[in-house]
Amino acid sequence: MPRAGLDVDAVTRAAAELIDEQGLAALTMTALAERVGVRPPSLYKHVPGGLVELTHRVATLAAQELAELFHGTRSDQGGAPALADVAGRFRRYVVDHPGRYAATAAAEPADEDDPLAIALRDSLDALGDVFDRYGLPQQEHVHAIRMLRSVLHGFAVLDAARGFRIDVDVDASVAWSLEVMDAGLRAVRHSP
């Protein structure tokens, strides 16, 4: 019998908290069972797919949280303020939830109706709203989104690994990168 109050959502949230604290590699059924106060076999009543299903569920949770964050950006202002806002939200999320963020790269949607696929599309659509204000054609949104994600991912991962060893403020480097990106996007918009 499952423990009272323990359901798949509670197990998913506990897994998310565990990996945010200790890293994705720390996610085991034993460690999670200890955290939620049950024996490891009891967890399979909630997540029959074990670690693969848990990672997928945590990735879905993270993608949903990111979509919500991105939908709250100041995309209505457009330009540099919107880029800075989305960059700040993204970087804070990765710092606050490194395990969840890592899970988004570790899980793969099963098909287009998979909740993970839906949440990822929603987060990308929200980022697309930022680029609408630049007047970019819809078919160019994917390039702009990939550029922004690559830059932000790179800063987040390198910063978390203490990969920036030069004594120059990382925030200043992020701001500079966003200014260059903003200038480039404005130039692309005005090019023939």
JOSULUR-V607418 format. One record per pair of residues at least 24 apart in sequence whose ideal C-beta (glycine too) atoms are under 7 Angstrom apart, sorted by the first residue. I is the first residue (numbers start at 0). GAP is how many residues later the second one is. D is the distance in whole Angstrom. If there is no record, write none. Layout:
i->I gap->GAP d->D
i->I gap->GAP d->D
This chain:
i->1 gap->40 d->7
i->1 gap->43 d->5
i->1 gap->44 d->7
i->2 gap->34 d->6
i->2 gap->35 d->5
i->5 gap->30 d->6
i->5 gap->32 d->7
i->5 gap->40 d->7
i->6 gap->39 d->7
i->7 gap->38 d->5
i->7 gap->39 d->6
i->10 gap->25 d->6
i->10 gap->32 d->6
i->10 gap->35 d->5
i->10 gap->36 d->6
i->11 gap->42 d->7
i->11 gap->45 d->4
i->11 gap->46 d->6
i->11 gap->49 d->6
i->14 gap->39 d->5
i->14 gap->43 d->5
i->15 gap->42 d->5
i->15 gap->45 d->6
i->15 gap->83 d->7
i->15 gap->84 d->5
i->18 gap->39 d->7
i->18 gap->80 d->3
i->18 gap->81 d->7
i->18 gap->84 d->7
i->19 gap->77 d->5
i->19 gap->78 d->6
i->19 gap->79 d->4
i->19 gap->80 d->6
i->22 gap->76 d->6
i->23 gap->75 d->5
i->23 gap->78 d->5
i->23 gap->79 d->6
i->23 gap->82 d->6
i->26 gap->24 d->6
i->26 gap->27 d->7
i->26 gap->28 d->7
i->54 gap->48 d->5
i->54 gap->51 d->5
i->54 gap->52 d->5
i->55 gap->51 d->4
i->55 gap->60 d->6
i->57 gap->42 d->6
i->57 gap->45 d->4
i->58 gap->44 d->4
i->58 gap->45 d->5
i->58 gap->47 d->7
i->58 gap->48 d->4
i->58 gap->57 d->6
i->59 gap->55 d->5
i->59 gap->56 d->4
i->59 gap->59 d->5
i->60 gap->39 d->7
i->61 gap->35 d->7
i->61 gap->38 d->4
i->61 gap->39 d->6
i->61 gap->41 d->6
i->61 gap->42 d->5
i->62 gap->41 d->6
i->62 gap->53 d->6
i->62 gap->56 d->4
i->62 gap->57 d->5
i->62 gap->60 d->6
i->63 gap->55 d->5
i->65 gap->27 d->6
i->65 gap->57 d->5
i->66 gap->52 d->6
i->66 gap->55 d->4
i->66 gap->56 d->4
i->66 gap->59 d->6
i->68 gap->24 d->6
i->69 gap->53 d->6
i->69 gap->56 d->3
i->69 gap->57 d->6
i->70 gap->55 d->5
i->72 gap->57 d->7
i->74 gap->54 d->4
i->74 gap->55 d->5
i->74 gap->58 d->6
i->77 gap->55 d->3
i->77 gap->56 d->7
i->78 gap->54 d->7
i->78 gap->103 d->6
i->79 gap->98 d->7
i->79 gap->99 d->7
i->79 gap->102 d->4
i->81 gap->48 d->5
i->81 gap->51 d->6
i->82 gap->47 d->7
i->82 gap->95 d->5
i->82 gap->98 d->6
i->82 gap->99 d->6
i->83 gap->94 d->6
i->85 gap->41 d->7
i->85 gap->44 d->6
i->86 gap->65 d->6
i->86 gap->87 d->6
i->86 gap->91 d->6
i->89 gap->62 d->5
i->90 gap->61 d->7
i->90 gap->64 d->7
i->90 gap->65 d->6
i->93 gap->62 d->4
i->97 gap->62 d->6
i->133 gap->51 d->5
i->133 gap->52 d->7
i->133 gap->55 d->5
i->134 gap->54 d->5
i->135 gap->52 d->7
i->135 gap->53 d->6
i->143 gap->41 d->7
i->146 gap->34 d->7
i->150 gap->26 d->6
i->150 gap->30 d->7
